Amino acid sequence: MTTAETKTNLKEDALVITLVGVAHGISHFFHLILAPLFPWLKDVFSLSYAELGLLMSAFFIVSGIGQTLAGFVVDKLGARSVLFFGISCLSVSALVLSSAQNYPMLLVGSMIAGLGNSTFHPSDYTILNQRVSTARLGYAFSIHGISGNFGWAAAPVFLVTLAGLYGWRTALFAAAFLPLIVLAILFGYRKVLQPAEVSHHGVAGNASLPQAAGGTFDFMRLPAVWMCFGFFFMIAMALGGIQSFSSASLRDLYGMSLAWATSAYTAYMLASAAGMLWGGYLASRTTQHDRTITIAFSVAGVLSLLLASGWVSAFIAVILMGAIGFGSGVAGPSRDLLIRAAAPKNATGRVYGVVYSGLDTG
């Protein structure tokens, strides 16, 4: 390959990775489309905490079921079309939520957002596998994960700020335009996202992809697919525990202030992003992704047990939160490449759809 061709491939890979990353960021933004506004919604609609929690459950139930089905649609109609549909659903969901007059309308809006969210993982990973050179897939999956974290971080700031200034309806109405902006950008570069096979040579993945899938459901006979599903189920429960209870647990165990406990969780998220960058570098230089995942999660697990013991000081607890986040982040790109290795050719969408539904289930 000539130097000019290498530069062209690098430019195209970077563009695809950026576009898919932006799309993934907006999907994670909509994971938190309601949670930051719970104080307003609770008062306006006189809701209990159980009813507020059901809104989130409705989102992830629809997303989990839809993600499995979306994988089949991706393999049938193409990832780009399914991705565009999902982004459009996010915009519609925010419009429905902003105009909600009762609790059932909030539920409907949350379910539409879950439907939109269900399309992203099978679409994103199919596009990345089809359009990005294998040697750069580790970096692609790394950026994909980090962009999701950015979406999580941006949602509370955006929504709470606008809700405080103009009201919760205005915040949701403004949020409806964010997916439309992303959709316009992706549509402008739609040719770049068109399905196409690229060179699959490099150290990031297998020497060759698995054989083409036979029947539509034959991939479900592969033990590796269900092992990956179970793996995602377990790590999602762990992540959910950290996201939901770390601040309260740190305050109880170490007597931290709310601000200090929140800083510990911030350290976890920032270190996780840094770990994904390092994990992308490692994943691009080895095929032993299972070893990377085992070491990274084992270290994170041991540190979690130490943190939960209450034996360390509050200052060390904050450092441990960062170290746990870094270990989890390092495993991310290798985890995604391991799934790619388990996916038969022409069944990428189905495999990623089933496996990543384990995240929503967890």
C-alpha positions in Angstrom: 0.0 0.0 0.0 1.4 3.4 -1.0 1.8 6.3 1.4 -1.0 8.2 -0.3 -3.4 5.2 0.1 -2.4 4.9 3.7 -3.2 8.6 4.4 -6.5 8.2 2.5 -7.5 5.2 4.6 -6.5 6.9 7.8 -8.6 10.0 6.9 -11.6 7.8 6.0 -11.3 5.7 9.1 -11.0 8.8 11.3 -14.1 10.3 9.7 -16.2 7.1 10.2 -15.0 6.8 13.8 -15.9 10.4 14.5 -19.4 10.2 12.9 -20.3 6.9 14.8 -18.9 8.4 18.0 -21.1 11.4 17.7 -24.1 9.2 17.2 -23.2 7.0 20.2 -22.8 10.1 22.3 -26.3 11.3 21.6 -27.7 7.8 22.4 -26.0 8.0 25.9 -27.3 11.5 26.3 -30.8 10.1 26.0 -30.1 7.4 28.6 -30.4 10.3 31.1 -33.1 12.3 29.3 -35.4 12.0 32.3 -33.3 11.2 35.4 -31.9 14.8 35.9 -35.4 16.2 35.6 -36.9 13.9 38.3 -37.1 16.7 40.9 -39.3 18.8 38.5 -41.4 15.8 37.3 -42.0 14.5 40.8 -43.6 17.8 41.9 -45.5 18.6 38.7 -47.1 15.1 38.3 -47.1 14.2 42.1 -45.1 11.0 41.4 -43.6 8.5 43.8 -40.0 7.4 43.5 -41.3 4.0 42.3 -43.2 5.7 39.4 -40.1 7.7 38.5 -38.0 4.5 38.5 -40.6 2.8 36.3 -39.9 5.4 33.6 -36.3 4.3 33.5 -37.3 0.6 33.6 -39.6 1.2 30.6 -36.7 2.7 28.7 -34.4 -0.2 29.2 -37.0 -2.9 28.8 -37.9 -1.6 25.3 -34.2 -1.0 24.5 -33.2 -4.5 25.6 -35.9 -6.3 23.6 -35.5 -3.9 20.7 -31.8 -4.2 20.6 -32.0 -7.9 19.9 -34.6 -7.4 17.1 -32.6 -4.4 15.7 -29.7 -6.7 15.0 -31.8 -8.7 12.6 -33.0 -5.6 10.9 -29.5 -4.3 10.6 -28.4 -7.4 8.8 -31.4 -7.3 6.5 -31.8 -3.6 5.7 -28.3 -2.2 6.5 -26.9 -0.4 9.6 -27.1 3.1 8.2 -30.9 3.1 7.7 -31.5 1.6 11.1 -29.2 4.2 12.7 -31.0 7.1 11.1 -34.3 5.6 12.3 -33.0 5.4 15.9 -31.8 8.9 15.9 -35.1 10.1 14.6 -36.9 8.2 17.4 -34.8 10.1 20.0 -36.0 13.4 18.7 -39.6 12.3 18.7 -39.3 11.0 22.3 -38.1 14.4 23.6 -41.0 16.1 21.8 -43.5 13.7 23.4 -41.9 14.1 26.8 -41.8 17.9 26.6 -45.6 18.0 25.8 -46.6 15.3 28.4 -49.7 16.2 30.3 -49.9 13.0 32.4 -47.8 10.0 33.6 -48.9 7.7 30.7 -47.5 10.2 28.2 -44.2 10.2 30.1 -44.1 6.4 29.9 -44.8 6.6 26.1 -42.0 9.1 25.6 -39.6 7.0 27.6 -40.5 3.9 25.6 -39.9 5.8 22.3 -36.5 6.8 23.6 -35.8 3.2 24.4 -36.8 2.1 20.9 -34.4 4.7 19.5 -31.6 3.6 21.8 -32.1 0.0 20.8 -30.7 0.6 17.3 -27.3 2.1 18.2 -25.1 -0.8 19.3 -25.9 -3.2 16.4 -25.8 -0.3 13.9 -22.6 1.4 15.3 -20.5 -1.8 15.5 -21.7 -3.1 12.2 -20.6 0.2 10.5 -17.3 0.3 12.4 -16.5 -3.4 11.4 -17.5 -2.7 7.8 -15.9 0.7 7.3 -12.8 0.8 9.5 -9.5 -1.0 8.9 -9.0 -3.8 11.3 -5.7 -2.4 12.5 -7.6 0.7 13.8 -10.6 -1.1 15.2 -9.2 -1.0 18.7 -9.0 2.8 18.6 -12.5 2.9 17.0 -14.0 1.0 19.9 -12.1 3.1 22.3 -13.5 6.3 20.9 -16.9 4.8 20.7 -16.9 4.1 24.4 -15.5 7.5 25.4 -18.1 9.3 23.3 -20.8 7.5 25.3 -19.3 8.7 28.5 -19.4 12.3 27.1 -23.1 11.9 26.4 -23.7 10.8 30.0 -21.7 13.7 31.3 -23.4 16.3 29.0 -27.0 15.3 29.7 -27.3 16.5 33.3 -25.5 19.8 32.6 -27.7 20.6 29.6 -31.0 19.6 31.0 -30.6 20.9 34.6 -29.3 24.2 33.4 -32.1 24.8 30.9 -34.7 23.5 33.4 -33.5 25.8 36.0 -33.6 28.8 33.7 -36.7 28.1 31.5 -38.5 25.1 32.9 -38.3 21.4 32.3 -40.5 21.4 29.2 -38.2 23.9 27.5 -35.2 21.7 28.4 -36.8 18.7 26.8 -37.9 20.6 23.8 -34.4 21.9 23.3 -33.0 18.4 23.7 -35.2 17.3 20.8 -33.1 19.3 18.4 -29.8 17.6 19.3 -30.6 14.3 17.5 -31.8 16.3 14.5 -28.4 18.1 14.3 -26.6 14.8 14.6 -28.9 13.3 11.9 -28.2 16.2 9.6 -24.5 15.7 10.0 -24.6 12.0 9.4 -26.9 12.4 6.4 -24.4 14.8 4.9 -21.8 12.1 5.1 -24.2 9.3 4.3 -21.9 7.9 1.6 -19.1 7.4 4.1 -21.4 5.3 6.3 -22.6 3.2 3.3 -22.0 -0.5 4.0 -18.7 -1.7 2.5 -16.1 -4.3 3.4 -12.6 -3.0 4.1 -9.3 -4.8 4.5 -9.3 -7.1 7.5 -5.6 -7.5 8.1 -4.0 -6.4 11.3 -3.4 -7.3 14.9 -6.6 -5.9 16.3 -8.7 -9.0 15.5 -8.6 -12.5 14.2 -6.6 -13.4 11.1 -9.9 -13.9 9.5 -13.5 -13.4 10.4 -15.7 -16.5 11.3 -17.5 -18.2 8.5 -20.7 -16.7 7.1 -23.8 -17.5 9.1 -26.0 -20.2 7.6 -29.7 -19.8 8.7 -31.0 -16.7 10.3 -30.8 -18.1 13.8 -27.8 -20.4 13.4 -25.5 -17.8 15.2 -27.5 -18.5 18.4 -26.0 -21.9 18.6 -22.6 -20.5 19.2 -21.6 -20.8 22.9 -19.4 -17.7 22.5 -22.4 -15.5 21.8 -24.1 -16.5 25.0 -20.9 -16.3 27.0 -20.6 -12.7 25.8 -24.2 -12.0 26.7 -23.7 -13.3 30.2 -20.5 -11.3 30.5 -22.2 -8.1 29.5 -25.1 -8.9 31.9 -22.7 -9.2 34.8 -20.6 -6.1 34.1 -23.8 -4.0 33.5 -25.1 -5.0 37.0 -21.7 -3.9 38.4 -21.7 -0.6 36.5 -25.3 0.0 37.5 -24.4 -0.5 41.2 -21.5 2.0 40.9 -23.7 4.6 39.1 -26.6 4.3 41.5 -25.1 3.6 44.9 -21.4 4.7 44.9 -22.1 8.1 46.3 -24.4 6.9 49.1 -22.1 4.0 49.9 -19.0 6.1 50.2 -20.8 8.5 52.5 -21.9 5.7 54.7 -18.6 3.9 54.7 -16.2 6.8 54.9 -18.3 9.7 56.2 -17.7 11.7 53.0 -19.6 14.8 52.2 -21.9 14.6 49.2 -19.5 16.8 47.2 -16.6 14.6 48.0 -18.5 11.4 47.2 -19.6 12.9 43.9 -16.0 13.8 43.2 -15.1 10.1 43.7 -17.6 9.1 41.1 -16.3 11.8 38.7 -12.8 10.3 39.2 -14.2 6.9 38.2 -15.7 8.3 35.0 -12.6 10.3 34.0 -10.3 7.4 34.7 -12.6 5.1 32.8 -12.3 7.4 29.7 -8.5 7.4 30.1 -8.6 3.6 30.5 -10.5 3.3 27.2 -7.8 5.2 25.4 -5.1 3.0 26.8 -7.3 -0.1 26.1 -7.6 1.0 22.5 -3.8 1.1 22.2 -3.4 -2.3 23.7 -6.2 -3.9 21.7 -4.6 -2.7 18.5 -1.3 -4.4 19.3 -2.5 -7.8 20.4 -4.9 -10.6 19.6 -5.0 -11.9 23.1 -8.1 -9.8 24.1 -9.3 -12.3 26.6 -6.1 -11.9 28.6 -6.4 -8.1 28.6 -10.0 -8.3 29.8 -9.2 -10.9 32.5 -6.3 -8.8 34.0 -8.2 -5.5 33.8 -11.4 -6.7 35.4 -9.6 -8.8 38.0 -7.6 -5.8 39.2 -10.7 -3.7 39.2 -12.6 -6.4 41.1 -9.9 -6.7 43.8 -9.8 -3.0 44.2 -13.6 -2.9 44.5 -13.5 -5.4 47.4 -10.8 -3.3 49.1 -12.9 -0.2 48.7 -16.0 -2.0 50.0 -14.1 -3.2 53.1 -13.9 0.3 54.6 -10.3 -0.3 55.6 -8.7 2.6 53.8 -9.0 6.3 54.3 -11.5 8.6 52.5 -8.7 10.0 50.4 -7.5 6.6 49.3 -11.1 5.6 48.6 -11.3 8.4 46.0 -8.1 7.1 44.4 -9.4 3.6 44.4 -12.6 4.7 42.6 -10.4 6.2 39.9 -8.3 3.0 39.6 -11.4 0.9 39.4 -12.7 3.1 36.6 -9.4 2.9 34.7 -9.4 -0.9 34.9 -13.0 -1.1 33.6 -12.1 1.3 30.8 -9.0 -0.7 29.7 -11.2 -3.8 29.2 -13.7 -2.0 26.9 -12.1 -2.1 23.5 -10.8 -5.6 23.9 -14.3 -6.7 25.0 -15.8 -5.3 21.8 -13.1 -7.0 19.6 -13.8 -10.3 21.4 -17.4 -10.1 20.3 -16.3 -9.3 16.8 -14.3 -12.5 16.8 -17.4 -14.5 17.8 -19.6 -13.0 15.1 -20.0 -15.0 11.9 -19.7 -13.0 8.7 -23.0 -11.4 7.6 -24.4 -11.8 11.2 -22.6 -8.9 12.9 -25.8 -6.9 13.6 -27.6 -9.9 15.1 -24.6 -10.9 17.3 -24.1 -7.4 18.6 -27.8 -6.9 19.1 -28.1 -10.0 21.2 -24.9 -9.5 23.1 -25.5 -5.9 23.9 -29.1 -6.6 25.0 -27.3 -8.1 28.0 -26.3 -4.6 29.0 -29.9 -3.4 29.2 -30.9 -6.6 30.9 -28.2 -6.1 33.5 
